């Protein structure tokens, strides 16, 4: 018998650092008022789905956790948090705007980073291979706990893309090919026959219709 489930990928709402184009990484920045409203809107959208999430797992950083808590309250669910779902660590550039990165003497590296952030990383930053392994491991642990339930995963623009590339079978080097907006919804759909996964793919990508 064929069975399917959805994994809902939710990027956190906007923060002041997002608004100022500051590199956030793993720095713990809360949602601003607009971000809280975005969280309420995506919570309402999920509540009105024919098959809403049955579980919610979030990054433990405030901006993701606040988004997850808003969704959980609307769906009458509890949330779980894990540091494995954190954003990629951006090292010495965290907290800086693009101009401030250039002013500190990193103009050449920043230009190369914008061209290919897979190879060219900020000083003391996490490698994308490490972030990939961390996120794939997190998803495997979540799916092992909830093998048949639909799950909402609330996280970050950089790290959530790993789960999309993994579902597509794309390499980590394709990291800059997709953009996830604040409070966007993407959906991975998994199909099973007799408990064995037979197909996995992207059913929705970077949808922000609920914010319009």
N, C-alpha and C positions, 0 to 999 in steps of 0.2 A: 504494500500500500504506500502511495506517495504522500509525503508529509513535507511541509515547508515551514520555515520560520524566518523572522526578520531580525537583523541586528541594526538598530537605529544609531547612527553616529551623529552626535550633536556637538557642534563647536560652541564654546561658551559665549555669552553676550559680550558686548563691547566694554572696554575699560578706558580710563583716561590715557593710559599709555598707548592703547590702540589708536585713540583719537590723535595723539601727538606723534604717532609713528615711532614710538620708542621700542627697542628690542626687549621683549619681555622674558622669553626663555622660561626658566624656572623661578624667577623672582615672583613673590607672592603678592599679586596686585588684585584688589577686589573689583567687582563690577561697579560702574558708575550708574547714575539713574537711568540712562538710556539702556544700558545693559540689563538692568533689572526688568525694565519693560519688555525688552526682547525675550528675556527668559519667560515672562508671563505669557507672551504670545506663542512661543513654541510649545509651552506646556499645554495651552489651550488646543493647539493643533493636534498634539499627540493624544489628548483626551478624546478628541472627536474622530479618531481613526476607528475603523471597524475592528482592527486587531491591535490595540495599544500595547506598549511594552508591559511585560510582567515583572521585569527586574530592572534596576537602575544601578550602574556601576560608574563611578566618577574618579577622575584625577583628584588628588587631595588638595590641589592648589585652590585658593579662595574663589577665583573667577569661575572655575569649572564647578566647584562644590556648590556655590550659590545658585548657579544655573540648574544643577541637578536637584537641589533642594526644592526649588520652585516647581519643577516638573513633578517631583515625588509628592509634594503636597497636593497638587491638582489630581494626581492619579491615585492618591491614597496608598502610596508605597513607601518603603524604607529605602535608603540608599546605602551603598557600600563605597568606600573610597580606597584608593591604592596609589602609592607613589609611582608605580610602574606606568601609569597612564599620564604622567607629567609631560609637559612640553619638552622638546629638545633643549638641553642646556647650551646657552650661547656664550658662555665664558665671559671674557672681559668686555664684551659689547653689550651685555645686559644693562638696561637702563638708559642707553644712549640713542639719540636720534641719528639719522644718516649723516647729517652735517657734523655732529659731535664725533662720530667715528672717523670722519675725514680729518677733522681738526686735531685729533690725537695722533695723527701720523699714519693712519691705516688706509689711506685713499686707494693705493694700488691693490691691497688685499681685498678691500671692500668691492672694488670694481670686478675683481676676479670672482669674489663670492656671489655677486649678482649674476654673473655669467654662468657659474657652475658651483653651487653651494655644496655639492656632493664631495668634490675634491678640495675646495678652498673653504676652510672652516675658520671661524673667529678664534683668536688666541685663547687657549685653554678651554675650548668648547668640546662638547661631546661629539664624537663621530656619528655620522648618519648610520653606519653599520651597527653601532652600539644601540642607537635609538630604535632601529629596525628590530633587532633581537629582543629588546625590552618590550616593545609593543606587541610583537607576535607572541612572546611568552605570556604577556598579560591576557591577550585574547584567548590563548589556549587554556589558561587557568580558569577564566570566566566560563568558557564553554564546557569545561569539564565539570564545573559546579552546577551548571544549568544546561544540560544536554538537549533539552527540547523546548525550552521557553524562549519567547521573544525578549530581547535585551536592549536596553538603551545604554550606550556608552557615551559619557559626557567628557569631553577633553579639549584638545587644542588643535589649531590649524595645521601646525607642522606634524605633530605626532599622529593625529588621526589619519592623515594622508597615507601613512604606512599601511594601515589596515585596508585602505582602498587599493593601493598598489598590490598588496598581498592577495586580495580577492581576485584581482585582474591577472595575477601571475606576472606582473611587471617587475623589473629590477629596481633596486634601491636607487640606482643612478637616475631614474626618471622622476626624482623628487620634485622638480620644479614644474612639472607638466600639469598639475591640478592646483586650483586655488579653492580654499574653503572660507566663506565669509563668516563673520560673527553671527552666532545663533542660527547657522544654516543646518539643514537636515539632509543627510545622505543615508541610504539604506543598502545594506548588503543582504541579499536573499540567499538562503541555503535550502537546498532540496534534498530530501532523504527518501530512500526506499529500504524498508525493513531495517531501519536504524542506521543505515550506512549512507554517508553523504555522497550524492551522485552529481551534484552541480552546485556551483557557487558563483555569484556575480553581482553586479551593481544594478539595483532597481531604481535608484534615485541618487542624484549627485548635486550637492551644493544648492539645494532649493531654499529660497528665502521668501516664498510667496506669502507666508504668514506675517511677514514684516511690512508688507505693502499697505 
